[in-house]
Amino acid sequence: MVTPDYIKQLITASLPCTHIVVEGDDGTHFSAVIVSAEFSGRNRVQQHQLVYKALGDRMRDEIHALSMKTFSPEEWAEQQG
């Protein structure tokens, strides 16, 4: 069964993150908050594409749904106020 930790490991293996939280308890539906400098200067679609690239075919085969919020470190700092 796919776990939040497994997804976190997949993402951080190819995308350097300063903050990442992945949640989900049914093995197929997950949510994530991801902060990475790689997101700086990119729009939301481009940011999400980087995450999908990190997950590769697992998004099709193992992970049914991933809801994500992505932030550059600057955006994250603004969110934390």
N, C-alpha and C positions, 0 to 999 in steps of 0.2 A: 504494500500500500504506500502511496506517495504521502510524505509528511511535510509539514511546513519547513522543518530543518533541511530536508532533502532539496526543496526548491531554493531555499536560502543558499545552500552550498553551490547549487548549479549557477545561480545568478552571480555570486561573489567570485566564482572561479574564473569568470571571463569579464566581469564588470566591477571595477574597484568602487566600493561603496563606503561612504562615511557613516551611514546609518541604514539599517534594513530590518524590517519586522515583517514576518510572513505568518499569517494566521489561517486556520482552517482545520476542521475536525472530522470531515466526512471522507477525506481521501481523494476528492475530486474537485471541490470548490474551495478556492483560496482567495485571500486578499493580502495585499502587500503595500507597504510604504517603503520607498526606495530613494535614497539620497546618494547621488554620485556626481563628481565633477565632470564626468563624461556627458552629463545632461546640459551643461552650461552652453548657452547659445543655440539650443535646439528646441523646437516646439514639442508639444505633448506627443504628437504622433511619432515624431522621430525618437523621442525618449522611449516610448513604449516599444518601438521597433528594436531598439537596442536590447531591451529585456527579452523580447521574443526570440531574438537571435541567440541570446545566452541560453535560452531554454531549448532551442532547436525543435526537433521532432517530438519532444516530450509534450509540447503544447497540443499536439494532435493525438498522440497515443496514450499519454498517461494523465495529463491535467485537463480536466473538462472545462474549467473556467478559472480565470485569474483576474480579479479586479485589482487594479493598481493605481496608486498615487505616486507620481514621480516628481522629484524636485532636484534642482541644482543646489549646492550648499548655500548659495545666496538666497534662493527662494525658501529653503528650509529655515534659514535664520529669520526671515521675515515672518514665516508661519509661527515660529516659536515666540515671536514678539519680545 
